Amino acid sequence: MPARALPERAARAALAAHFAPGQLAAELEEYTPAEVWDRRVRADGSGLLSSYRQREELAQAELTSSFVIPSDEEWPTALADLGPACPLGRWVHGRERLPRLSSTAVVVTGNRVPTEQAVTCAHDFAAALTEAGHTVTATLAHGIDSAAHQAAAETGAASLAVGYAWRRPSAAPAVTAPISPSGPTTTSRGSWPG
């Protein structure tokens, strides 16, 4: 009995957990994400991919987050501008809609070990951005990025936290604490904490 076909969302999540988008771009032009996953599993001599339980991993992660893919209504269309580097999907945690937030996004990022003056400047700048109707967007890093999220939360605005290749960091609660509960936290690769 042949194995049932892997749904697109599960295939994209599995691929995103193991590969960068550029590593798969050529294959995805010719094959579906499920077919690419199957091809990669068959070619993997280590057994790592064949031991990965795509459906179970996705189901567990989706208890706290959703995996948004390009065919979803809330997919930020601007990501298509990335071409072959466009993420296979985005893990999203939060209640705000990505298109609304990303349409007014301004990135605030900087040193992870900033001076007190730099933190104050980033905080004031991020607060001014939110008051002007923009979405503060920053990574999940400590320092300037964390100060930007803190400023947005203090004004009552959602911020957009983005990450890449984020796999259950031990510092996650300390970094995500200042992010408004309504503001999504997104990552394109790796497993969402669950």
C-alpha positions as YAML, in Angstrom:
chain: A
units: angstrom
residues:
- id: 1
  name: MET
  ca: [0.00, 0.00, 0.00]
- id: 2
  name: PRO
  ca: [1.58, 3.31, -1.07]
- id: 3
  name: ALA
  ca: [2.06, 6.02, 1.53]
- id: 4
  name: ARG
  ca: [-0.54, 8.76, 1.36]
- id: 5
  name: ALA
  ca: [0.59, 11.98, -0.23]
- id: 6
  name: LEU
  ca: [2.04, 14.57, 2.10]
- id: 7
  name: PRO
  ca: [-0.11, 17.74, 2.23]
- id: 8
  name: GLU
  ca: [1.55, 20.87, 0.86]
- id: 9
  name: ARG
  ca: [1.67, 22.59, 4.27]
- id: 10
  name: ALA
  ca: [3.37, 19.61, 5.95]
- id: 11
  name: ALA
  ca: [5.81, 19.23, 3.04]
- id: 12
  name: ARG
  ca: [6.74, 22.92, 3.13]
- id: 13
  name: ALA
  ca: [7.17, 22.85, 6.92]
- id: 14
  name: ALA
  ca: [9.38, 19.75, 6.69]
- id: 15
  name: LEU
  ca: [11.49, 21.26, 3.91]
- id: 16
  name: ALA
  ca: [11.79, 24.55, 5.80]
- id: 17
  name: ALA
  ca: [13.00, 22.70, 8.90]
- id: 18
  name: HIS
  ca: [15.92, 21.22, 6.97]
- id: 19
  name: PHE
  ca: [16.78, 23.44, 4.00]
- id: 20
  name: ALA
  ca: [17.17, 27.08, 3.04]
- id: 21
  name: PRO
  ca: [14.86, 28.21, 0.22]
- id: 22
  name: GLY
  ca: [17.74, 28.70, -2.21]
- id: 23
  name: GLN
  ca: [18.73, 25.05, -1.81]
- id: 24
  name: LEU
  ca: [15.35, 23.99, -3.16]
- id: 25
  name: ALA
  ca: [14.42, 26.70, -5.67]
- id: 26
  name: ALA
  ca: [15.34, 24.75, -8.81]
- id: 27
  name: GLU
  ca: [13.52, 21.62, -7.68]
- id: 28
  name: LEU
  ca: [10.41, 23.57, -6.66]
- id: 29
  name: GLU
  ca: [10.17, 24.99, -10.19]
- id: 30
  name: GLU
  ca: [9.73, 21.44, -11.47]
- id: 31
  name: TYR
  ca: [8.13, 19.51, -8.58]
- id: 32
  name: THR
  ca: [5.54, 20.08, -5.86]
- id: 33
  name: PRO
  ca: [6.81, 20.54, -2.29]
- id: 34
  name: ALA
  ca: [5.64, 16.99, -1.44]
- id: 35
  name: GLU
  ca: [7.55, 15.59, -4.42]
- id: 36
  name: VAL
  ca: [10.68, 17.54, -3.45]
- id: 37
  name: TRP
  ca: [10.42, 16.18, 0.10]
- id: 38
  name: ASP
  ca: [10.08, 12.62, -1.21]
- id: 39
  name: ARG
  ca: [13.06, 13.09, -3.55]
- id: 40
  name: ARG
  ca: [15.18, 14.50, -0.72]
- id: 41
  name: VAL
  ca: [14.22, 11.67, 1.65]
- id: 42
  name: ARG
  ca: [15.18, 9.06, -0.96]
- id: 43
  name: ALA
  ca: [18.52, 10.78, -1.61]
- id: 44
  name: ASP
  ca: [19.39, 11.21, 2.10]
- id: 45
  name: GLY
  ca: [21.91, 8.58, 3.15]
- id: 46
  name: SER
  ca: [22.00, 9.72, 6.78]
- id: 47
  name: GLY
  ca: [18.44, 8.69, 7.60]
- id: 48
  name: LEU
  ca: [17.79, 12.08, 9.19]
- id: 49
  name: LEU
  ca: [15.01, 13.01, 6.77]
- id: 50
  name: SER
  ca: [13.35, 9.60, 6.76]
- id: 51
  name: SER
  ca: [13.15, 9.65, 10.55]
- id: 52
  name: TYR
  ca: [11.51, 13.10, 10.57]
- id: 53
  name: ARG
  ca: [7.78, 12.83, 11.19]
- id: 54
  name: GLN
  ca: [6.40, 15.71, 9.12]
- id: 55
  name: ARG
  ca: [2.73, 15.43, 10.01]
- id: 56
  name: GLU
  ca: [3.41, 14.96, 13.73]
- id: 57
  name: GLU
  ca: [5.92, 17.82, 13.88]
- id: 58
  name: LEU
  ca: [3.51, 20.15, 12.09]
- id: 59
  name: ALA
  ca: [0.58, 19.14, 14.30]
- id: 60
  name: GLN
  ca: [2.61, 19.69, 17.48]
- id: 61
  name: ALA
  ca: [3.92, 23.08, 16.36]
- id: 62
  name: GLU
  ca: [0.47, 24.22, 15.24]
- id: 63
  name: LEU
  ca: [-0.81, 23.86, 18.80]
- id: 64
  name: THR
  ca: [0.73, 27.29, 19.49]
- id: 65
  name: SER
  ca: [1.42, 28.73, 16.02]
- id: 66
  name: SER
  ca: [0.31, 28.47, 12.44]
- id: 67
  name: PHE
  ca: [2.43, 27.74, 9.40]
- id: 68
  name: VAL
  ca: [1.45, 30.25, 6.73]
- id: 69
  name: ILE
  ca: [2.28, 29.29, 3.14]
- id: 70
  name: PRO
  ca: [2.09, 31.22, -0.17]
- id: 71
  name: SER
  ca: [-1.38, 29.87, -1.03]
- id: 72
  name: ASP
  ca: [-2.83, 31.25, 2.24]
- id: 73
  name: GLU
  ca: [-4.81, 34.49, 2.18]
- id: 74
  name: GLU
  ca: [-2.65, 36.03, 4.90]
- id: 75
  name: TRP
  ca: [0.65, 35.35, 3.08]
- id: 76
  name: PRO
  ca: [2.53, 38.67, 2.65]
- id: 77
  name: THR
  ca: [2.68, 39.02, -1.14]
- id: 78
  name: ALA
  ca: [5.81, 41.18, -0.90]
- id: 79
  name: LEU
  ca: [7.77, 38.03, -0.02]
- id: 80
  name: ALA
  ca: [7.51, 36.99, -3.68]
- id: 81
  name: ASP
  ca: [10.01, 39.77, -4.42]
- id: 82
  name: LEU
  ca: [12.65, 37.55, -2.80]
- id: 83
  name: GLY
  ca: [12.53, 35.19, -5.78]
- id: 84
  name: PRO
  ca: [14.39, 31.94, -5.08]
- id: 85
  name: ALA
  ca: [15.06, 33.11, -1.50]
- id: 86
  name: CYS
  ca: [11.32, 33.40, -0.75]
- id: 87
  name: PRO
  ca: [10.56, 31.36, 2.38]
- id: 88
  name: LEU
  ca: [8.70, 28.08, 2.00]
- id: 89
  name: GLY
  ca: [6.41, 29.26, 4.76]
- id: 90
  name: ARG
  ca: [6.34, 31.39, 7.89]
- id: 91
  name: TRP
  ca: [5.62, 30.22, 11.41]
- id: 92
  name: VAL
  ca: [3.28, 32.81, 12.89]
- id: 93
  name: HIS
  ca: [2.41, 33.24, 16.53]
- id: 94
  name: GLY
  ca: [-0.01, 36.04, 17.36]
- id: 95
  name: ARG
  ca: [-3.43, 37.37, 16.47]
- id: 96
  name: GLU
  ca: [-2.69, 40.25, 14.10]
- id: 97
  name: ARG
  ca: [-2.87, 39.71, 10.34]
- id: 98
  name: LEU
  ca: [0.47, 39.64, 8.56]
- id: 99
  name: PRO
  ca: [-0.58, 41.60, 5.44]
- id: 100
  name: ARG
  ca: [-1.87, 44.51, 7.52]
- id: 101
  name: LEU
  ca: [1.24, 44.66, 9.65]
- id: 102
  name: SER
  ca: [3.75, 44.07, 6.88]
- id: 103
  name: SER
  ca: [2.22, 46.76, 4.66]
- id: 104
  name: THR
  ca: [3.35, 49.43, 7.14]
- id: 105
  name: ALA
  ca: [6.50, 47.73, 8.42]
- id: 106
  name: VAL
  ca: [9.67, 49.63, 9.24]
- id: 107
  name: VAL
  ca: [12.66, 47.62, 10.45]
- id: 108
  name: VAL
  ca: [14.48, 48.67, 13.60]
- id: 109
  name: THR
  ca: [17.58, 46.61, 14.21]
- id: 110
  name: GLY
  ca: [21.04, 47.05, 15.62]
- id: 111
  name: ASN
  ca: [23.67, 45.94, 18.07]
- id: 112
  name: ARG
  ca: [22.93, 43.12, 20.49]
- id: 113
  name: VAL
  ca: [25.09, 44.74, 23.15]
- id: 114
  name: PRO
  ca: [24.28, 48.43, 22.67]
- id: 115
  name: THR
  ca: [25.12, 51.44, 24.78]
- id: 116
  name: GLU
  ca: [22.41, 52.89, 27.01]
- id: 117
  name: GLN
  ca: [22.19, 55.86, 24.65]
- id: 118
  name: ALA
  ca: [21.59, 53.55, 21.66]
- id: 119
  name: VAL
  ca: [18.82, 51.70, 23.53]
- id: 120
  name: THR
  ca: [17.12, 54.99, 24.40]
- id: 121
  name: CYS
  ca: [17.40, 56.18, 20.80]
- id: 122
  name: ALA
  ca: [15.98, 52.91, 19.43]
- id: 123
  name: HIS
  ca: [13.17, 52.96, 21.97]
- id: 124
  name: ASP
  ca: [12.19, 56.55, 21.14]
- id: 125
  name: PHE
  ca: [12.44, 55.91, 17.39]
- id: 126
  name: ALA
  ca: [10.28, 52.78, 17.59]
- id: 127
  name: ALA
  ca: [7.68, 54.57, 19.73]
- id: 128
  name: ALA
  ca: [7.52, 57.39, 17.18]
- id: 129
  name: LEU
  ca: [7.08, 54.87, 14.37]
- id: 130
  name: THR
  ca: [4.13, 53.20, 16.07]
- id: 131
  name: GLU
  ca: [2.53, 56.56, 16.87]
- id: 132
  name: ALA
  ca: [2.85, 57.43, 13.17]
- id: 133
  name: GLY
  ca: [0.97, 54.26, 12.25]
- id: 134
  name: HIS
  ca: [3.89, 52.07, 11.24]
- id: 135
  name: THR
  ca: [4.57, 48.53, 12.38]
- id: 136
  name: VAL
  ca: [7.85, 48.14, 14.21]
- id: 137
  name: THR
  ca: [9.64, 45.12, 12.79]
- id: 138
  name: ALA
  ca: [12.72, 43.62, 14.38]
- id: 139
  name: THR
  ca: [14.43, 40.31, 14.95]
- id: 140
  name: LEU
  ca: [14.19, 38.30, 18.14]
- id: 141
  name: ALA
  ca: [17.65, 39.44, 19.22]
- id: 142
  name: HIS
  ca: [18.53, 41.15, 22.48]
- id: 143
  name: GLY
  ca: [19.64, 44.78, 22.48]
- id: 144
  name: ILE
  ca: [18.30, 47.29, 19.95]
- id: 145
  name: ASP
  ca: [15.75, 44.87, 18.50]
- id: 146
  name: SER
  ca: [14.34, 44.00, 21.92]
- id: 147
  name: ALA
  ca: [14.14, 47.72, 22.81]
- id: 148
  name: ALA
  ca: [12.13, 48.35, 19.62]
- id: 149
  name: HIS
  ca: [9.61, 45.63, 20.53]
- id: 150
  name: GLN
  ca: [9.39, 46.99, 24.07]
- id: 151
  name: ALA
  ca: [8.59, 50.49, 22.80]
- id: 152
  name: ALA
  ca: [5.85, 49.19, 20.50]
- id: 153
  name: ALA
  ca: [4.31, 47.18, 23.34]
- id: 154
  name: GLU
  ca: [4.36, 50.22, 25.62]
- id: 155
  name: THR
  ca: [2.35, 52.21, 23.05]
- id: 156
  name: GLY
  ca: [-0.15, 49.36, 22.78]
- id: 157
  name: ALA
  ca: [0.83, 48.55, 19.21]
- id: 158
  name: ALA
  ca: [1.65, 45.16, 17.77]
- id: 159
  name: SER
  ca: [5.17, 44.68, 16.49]
- id: 160
  name: LEU
  ca: [6.35, 42.15, 13.97]
- id: 161
  name: ALA
  ca: [9.14, 39.90, 15.19]
- id: 162
  name: VAL
  ca: [10.98, 37.99, 12.50]
- id: 163
  name: GLY
  ca: [13.58, 35.30, 12.63]
- id: 164
  name: TYR
  ca: [15.29, 32.78, 10.45]
- id: 165
  name: ALA
  ca: [16.55, 29.34, 11.43]
- id: 166
  name: TRP
  ca: [15.21, 29.77, 14.96]
- id: 167
  name: ARG
  ca: [15.10, 26.46, 16.86]
- id: 168
  name: ARG
  ca: [13.78, 26.64, 20.40]
- id: 169
  name: PRO
  ca: [16.31, 29.08, 21.82]
- id: 170
  name: SER
  ca: [16.68, 28.98, 25.56]
- id: 171
  name: ALA
  ca: [16.45, 32.78, 25.67]
- id: 172
  name: ALA
  ca: [13.16, 32.92, 23.74]
- id: 173
  name: PRO
  ca: [10.94, 33.90, 26.69]
- id: 174
  name: ALA
  ca: [13.25, 36.77, 27.66]
- id: 175
  name: VAL
  ca: [13.40, 38.07, 24.09]
- id: 176
  name: THR
  ca: [9.72, 37.64, 23.22]
- id: 177
  name: ALA
  ca: [8.37, 38.92, 26.55]
- id: 178
  name: PRO
  ca: [8.15, 42.56, 25.43]
- id: 179
  name: ILE
  ca: [6.29, 41.68, 22.22]
- id: 180
  name: SER
  ca: [2.59, 42.48, 22.33]
- id: 181
  name: PRO
  ca: [0.50, 39.28, 22.51]
- id: 182
  name: SER
  ca: [-1.37, 40.42, 19.41]
- id: 183
  name: GLY
  ca: [1.78, 40.98, 17.39]
- id: 184
  name: PRO
  ca: [2.93, 38.04, 15.34]
- id: 185
  name: THR
  ca: [6.30, 36.49, 15.75]
- id: 186
  name: THR
  ca: [7.40, 34.80, 12.56]
- id: 187
  name: THR
  ca: [10.22, 32.54, 11.57]
- id: 188
  name: SER
  ca: [10.79, 30.85, 8.27]
- id: 189
  name: ARG
  ca: [12.96, 27.93, 9.23]
- id: 190
  name: GLY
  ca: [13.14, 25.48, 12.05]
- id: 191
  name: SER
  ca: [10.60, 24.38, 14.58]
- id: 192
  name: TRP
  ca: [8.42, 26.72, 16.55]
- id: 193
  name: PRO
  ca: [8.68, 26.25, 20.30]
- id: 194
  name: GLY
  ca: [5.93, 23.94, 21.40]
...
